[in-house]
Amino acid sequence: MRVETVICHYDELQSKVLPYLRGQVFHVTHDRGFTGIVESGFVKAGGELRSNTKTGAVVQFGPSRGYPCLVDLRDASDAVIETTLRDYYYFLDPFSDSAENVFLLLESAEYELLIANEVGLNYSGAAAVPEVEVWYPKTLPLSKIRTAIRVPIRRADPFSAIDTTVLLEIAAKGAATIKGGRRINGPKKKPA
């Protein structure tokens, strides 16, 4: 298995990572998940796709049967990819608490074994991400993964949106902090 690294900022995921994934079938995991996969030698059915989708279903077709979930972008149009990312599953970064996502690209010789999306969509009582979610019919050996693309993500500082100039002006003027309707650390009101 070849390992590549693509370092990018969160805002660059679509422009820098998506080109590697178009035309591919892949499993996405986080850095801790990848460590477990390497140690065991297998991609097992997990909760990644199930717990990070917006289908609203409790039972997902693949994981409930022990099938590892994969994303199939071999024939996905730009519109299908956009709809999937926006409405169902943001596969470029499904683990917001992870510093690194890892995309495991399946060997093309394994494509014929995949369980088609339509099977999961048509199965009563289960859900699947429309058009792009497919499954490997058993535990997936790491030897069937052609490439692992590691994507360390530089996330925005949660305080970067604060206008520091305005904040400094407020502090310099001795603006009061209001807590429970009472003034704290600000100028005291003069009695009337």
N, C-alpha and C positions, 0 to 999 in steps of 0.2 A: 504494500500500500504506500503510495506516495503521499507525503504531507506537505501542504502549502499553507502559507500564512498571508492573510490579507488584513492589514491594520487599517481601521477606518474609524471615523467619528460616527455616532449614531445617525446623523443626518445624511451620511454618505452611503448607507447600506444599499439603497436601490441602485445607485450609480456604480458602486464598486463591487458589490457582492452578487447582485442579481445576474449580471452577465456570465458569471461562472456557473450558475444554476440553470439557466435557460437550456432546454433540450436535454436535461438530465433527470434522473430519478434519484432521490436522495432521502436520507434520514437526517433530521436535525436534533442535536443534543447540546448540552452545555459542557463546560470544561470538566466538571465532576462526573457527569455521565460518560464522557469520552474516556476518562481514566478507568471507570468501571468496565466499559466495553473492551478496552485494550487488555485489562487484567483478565477478564473472562474469555475473551476471544469471540464474543457474540454480541449482536444487537438483539435484545430481547424485547418482547412486548412490554411497553411501559405506559406511563400516563402522560408523556409529553404532549402528544397531539390532543389527547382526550381532555386534559385539564386546561389547555390553553386555546380551546376553540369556542366559537360563539354559536354552536348549534343548539345549545340548551338541552341536549339529551344527556341523560344519566348514563346510558349504555352506548358505548361506541362499538361499531361493528368489529373492527380488527382486534383491539386490546381484549375484548371480552372472549375472544377465541384464541388468544395467545399469538396473534399475528403482529409483528412489528409494523408500525405505520411508516409510510414513505410518502413523499410528495413527488408527483409525476408532472414535470414540466416539458416533456418531450414534444407535445403538440399544443401546449397551452398558448393561447393568443395573449396579446397584451391586455385585452379587456378581461379575460378570465383571471390572469395574474393579479390585475388591479383589484378586481372584485374579491378575490380570495384574501388578499392582504388587508383590504378595507373592511370587509363584512364577515369573514369567517376565521381566518387564521393568519396572523402576521408572522409567517414562517421565517422571515429575516431576523427577527429578534423576539422569539416567544418567551424568553426567560429574562424578564426585566431585572432580576436580581443577580444575574450572572455577568461576570466580566468578560466572558468569552463564549461564543457559540461555535459549534463544530458541525460542519455539513459533510456527511459521509456519502459520497457518490457511488452508486451501485454499478458494478460491472455490467456492461450491456448484454452479455451472454445470459444474465439472470432475468432479463426483462420478460421472457416467455413464461416464467413461473409466477409472475405477479397476478394477484387477484384484482380484477378490474373494479374501478370506482362504482360502476352500475350495480355490481353485486351487493355492495354495502348499502347503497342508496335504496335499493329495492327490498332489502331485508326488513321485515316487519319488526318494529320495536327497537331498532338500532339507528344510529346516525353516522354520517360521514361528511367530511368536507366535500361539497359538490365539485365534480370535475377533476380535482387534482389529487385527492387522497387515494392511495392504493396500498396494498399490503403484501408482504412476503409471507408465504404460506406456512412458515415454521420459523424457529429461531434462526436469525441470519448470521452466518459465519463471517467473521471479520475478513477472512480471505476472499470474500465476494465483494469487498469494497475496493474500488479502484483508487480513489483519492479521498483524503480527508482535508478539508479546507478549514483551517482554524481562523477564527475571526475575533481577535481581541477588540472590544468595542470601547472607544473613548466616549464616555457619557458626559453630557453637559453638567456643569456644576449647578446644583439646584438653586444656588444663590446668585447665579450669573445674571438672572433677569432683574435683580435689584439695581436700581439706578443709584450708584454710590454717591454721585454728586448731590442728588436730592436728599439722600440719607444724611450726608455730612452737613448740608444746609439746615436740616431739621435739628440735628444735634447741636449745631452752633447757636441756633436761636433759642435753645433751651426748651424746645417743644415738650409738652407734657405727654406722658404716657397715661392713657386712661385705662383703668381697671375697675370693673364693677361700678362704673359711674363716678368713681372718685379719682381725683387728680393725684398723680404720683410723680415725683421728680421734676415738676414743672413749677413755674412761678405761682406763688400763692395768690389767691384772689384777695383783694383788699376788701375789708368789711364795708358795707354800704351805709 
